[in-house]
Amino acid sequence: MDKLQPPLTGKEIKDLKVLASFTSVYCRQHHAGPREVLQTGNPGLLLGRYPVCPECRDFLDYAIERRLRCPLEPKPICKHCTVHCYRPGHREKVREIMRFSGKYLLKRGRLDLLWHYFF
């Protein structure tokens, strides 16, 4: 984390944890092979509960970096942002992950995620 970068807010940490959780669910259902937990350089962002394969780890590293480097203040939720900083392939990937994992978790009783889904 850069010295010029302010610490993450509670909302930003929650958004990144939701992304890591959804990516982990997607990975578990779509990719075989060994999974490892994501290590971040930010002590406020603990993502050890979300193991992912190397491909999904690369995606998640990219997504977290983009979120941390967002120049807008206050940082909006990415789906409501007017400036999209993801590369085109990554935008489609995050949509695919969110769409699949959201439906998957809602079908299994995670109704608390409805709030994040709609807002």
SVG drawing of the C-alpha trace seen along z (x, -y; Angstrom):
<svg xmlns="http://www.w3.org/2000/svg" viewBox="-33 -13 38 43">
<polyline fill="none" stroke="black" stroke-width="0.4" points="0.0,0.0 1.3,-3.4 2.1,-5.9 0.0,-8.5 -3.0,-6.2 -5.5,-6.8 -6.6,-3.8 -9.6,-1.8 -13.0,-2.7 -15.4,-0.1 -17.5,-0.3 -14.5,0.3 -13.3,3.3 -16.8,4.7 -17.0,4.2 -13.6,6.0 -14.7,8.9 -17.9,9.3 -15.8,9.4 -13.4,12.0 -16.3,14.1 -18.1,14.1 -14.8,14.9 -14.2,17.8 -17.6,19.2 -17.2,18.8 -13.8,20.5 -15.0,23.4 -17.8,24.1 -15.9,23.5 -12.2,24.4 -10.6,27.6 -7.2,27.8 -5.4,26.4 -6.6,23.2 -4.7,20.8 -5.8,17.9 -5.1,14.4 -2.4,12.4 -2.8,8.6 -0.4,6.0 -3.2,4.2 -3.6,5.2 -7.2,4.0 -8.1,6.3 -8.1,9.9 -9.1,12.3 -7.9,15.6 -11.4,17.1 -11.6,17.0 -9.3,19.5 -9.0,19.2 -7.0,20.8 -4.1,19.0 -6.3,17.6 -8.9,16.2 -6.1,14.9 -4.7,12.9 -8.1,11.5 -8.8,10.7 -5.3,9.0 -6.2,6.8 -9.6,6.0 -8.3,5.0 -5.6,2.9 -8.1,1.0 -10.3,0.4 -7.4,-0.8 -6.2,-3.2 -9.7,-4.6 -9.2,-8.4 -12.8,-9.3 -13.7,-10.5 -15.8,-9.2 -15.2,-5.9 -18.5,-4.7 -19.5,-1.0 -17.9,0.1 -21.3,1.0 -22.5,-2.6 -19.3,-4.3 -19.3,-6.6 -15.6,-6.0 -14.8,-2.3 -11.1,-1.6 -11.2,2.2 -9.7,3.5 -12.5,4.7 -11.9,8.4 -11.9,7.9 -15.2,6.0 -16.9,8.9 -15.2,11.3 -16.5,9.4 -20.0,9.3 -19.9,13.1 -18.6,13.7 -21.1,11.5 -24.0,12.8 -23.2,16.5 -22.2,16.2 -25.1,13.9 -27.6,16.3 -25.8,19.3 -25.6,17.8 -29.2,16.5 -30.5,20.0 -28.6,21.3 -30.2,18.9 -27.8,15.9 -30.6,13.4 -28.4,10.8 -26.7,10.4 -29.9,8.9 -28.9,5.5 -25.5,5.6 -27.2,7.0 -29.6,4.1 -27.5,1.3"/>
</svg>
